[in-house]
């Protein structure tokens, strides 16, 4: 288990975003390979709680398939605050464990790789990605506002926006390319829309915030072949990313040239895009 989590952070940062009308060729209409799809996860930080040697601290619970047995769970938190809350709780409840516990950042790509490499231990070791409760609540509120009632949201929510005459997915310009952003934090999406309101009130009046799930987006990347699939970009939570970068710098890692992985909040116009992602069902996968 000592090699389960590699300390250190590999974040593939997105470049700066410049407002304007870019002239680009449509992306090839082909689904992504699994490797290419997983690359979309590299800019997304997640957080694990480990002891001072970097060994993950696991929780033991009843095995869902056999209540008479125990299974260990390794949790990757989407929020550094949630991970730190676990450290604080461990210090109070189990000081022998908690006093050496610390929050370690890694990319979601690394976390998924760890999960895959340990798939043969599925009967005794499970992995979970835990989004912040606030974002789950935001997702439920968006679904309700859009007329869909769900009792729970069992996935990582991603927020996006539609607008314009055809209610297409809104894009932003990043360098010479247009990308379709999906945000892990609704507040970051709202920041982009607030700027759009100042720049283009007419378009802003048609905008609608919607929500889907990370699982559905990854499934789309791997299985669909619409031209816009290549444009999908996952935008990390700014606060989580900043924490991860600061931790990396404090550990002696090379500081990235551009410390903002999230595209600047400068929207472009709706573009011809793939079919709108499905909103999660009552129990999204």
JOSUL-V235167 format. One record per helix or strand of 3 or more residues. SS is the DSSP state (h for helix, s for strand). FROM is the first residue (numbers start at 1). TO is the last residue. If there is no record, write none. Layout:
ss:from:to
SS:FROM:TO
SS:FROM:TO
This chain:
ss:from:to
h:34:39
s:45:50
s:59:63
s:66:77
h:80:93
h:95:98
s:102:107
h:108:117
h:119:121
s:125:130
h:133:145
s:157:163
s:168:174
s:177:183
h:186:199
h:201:204
s:208:213
h:214:223
h:227:231
s:232:235
h:238:250
s:267:270
